[in-house]
Amino acid sequence: MHYFASDISLKLLDGTVLHRNQIEQAMKRDSEWTLAVSDETRITIGCIELKGKEARIETDQHFVRAVPDRKDVSPHELITNVKHRETWVYGSRGWLAERIEEIEQGPTYWDGKLFTE
């Protein structure tokens, strides 16, 4: 949360908009549910556009983690892939993320198998 502006917003693929306190609650919930994060996790920057004190960045997030099974708590590997468009602004606290928008949901894998809901 340190690199998030006080008025940060996150727009999900379905159009739902989350604000700072909702993002913080979701991140806390997800971290409590995550058993371990793999070294295979990465965020790749596809494009950076810098205009004065504002930067627009497109990223690809490949998130690999171990999560518990909801029935018996045994660990499983969960991999998600999401593309984001981010707007960062430079101010007295340095560079902070002001807006993040999901622009594409990639494949999700559960124990190496393509997950479909």
N, C-alpha and C positions, 0 to 999 in steps of 0.2 A: 504494500500500500504506500510505501515511502515515495515511489516514483509516480503516484497518481495525483492529479490536481484535485483540489477540494470539490470541484464541480464535475468530476469525471462521469462519463456515461458510457455504457456498453449496450450496443444495439445487437440483439441476437438475430439469427437468420429468420426467425418467424415474426420479426418486427417488435418484439418485446424490448423495452428499454429499461435497463437497470441503472440505478444511481449509486453513489459511493457506498452508502451503508448496506445496500443490497448486495453489491459486489463483494464487500468485505465479509458479510455473512456467508455468501456462497463459497468464497475462498476458504473460510474457516471450516465450513462443513465438509468441503472436499478434502482438505488437508487432514481432518480427523478420520476420514474414511480411507485415505491412502496409506497403505502399509509401507511402501517404498517407491522411490522414483528411480528409473533406470538411467544409466549413462547414455543410453540410446536416445533419450529425450533431446530434442533440438528445436530451435527456432531459426529459420532461415529468412533473411531479408531479401525480398525479391526486387524492391524498388524503393528509393528514397528521393523525395522531392523537397528541397529546402527553399523556402521563401522568407527571408528575413528571420524573424524569431519563431517561425512555424515550420514544422516538418511533417510531411505526410509519408507514411511508411506502409508498405504492403509486406506482410509476413506469412510464412507457412509454419504452423506449429505441429510438431510430431511429438505427442506426449505418451510416453511408455511408463506404465506404473503397475504395481501389484495392489490389488484390492481384494477385500474379503468376499467370499460367497455369502449371499444374504441368508442362506439356509443353514450352512454348517461352518461358516467362517474360514473355510480353507482358502488359501490365497490363489488368485487367478491373475493372469496378465491381461491388462486392458490397454489398448492402443487407440488413440483418437487422432484425427488429422483435421485441422481447421485453418482456413486462410482468413486473415484479418486485414482491415484497413485502419491504420492508427493515425491520430493527429496528436503531435507533441508540440508543446509551446515552451519557449525559453523565458524565464523570469527570475526573480530574486532567489528562488530555491533551485535554480538550474533547470534542466530539461524535465518536464513532467508530461505524462500522458493525459490528454484532455478528453479525447473521444476514441472509442474503439468500436469497430463494427465488424461483425462476422460477415464474410462475403461468400464463403463456400464451405460446406461441410464435406470433408473427404471420408474415406472408408474408416470404419471402426472394426477393430479385431478383438475377439475374446479368446484367449488361449490359442492364438495363431489362426483362428478361423474367422472368416468374414462374418460380422454380426449384422443381422437384419432384424428389425423390431417387428 
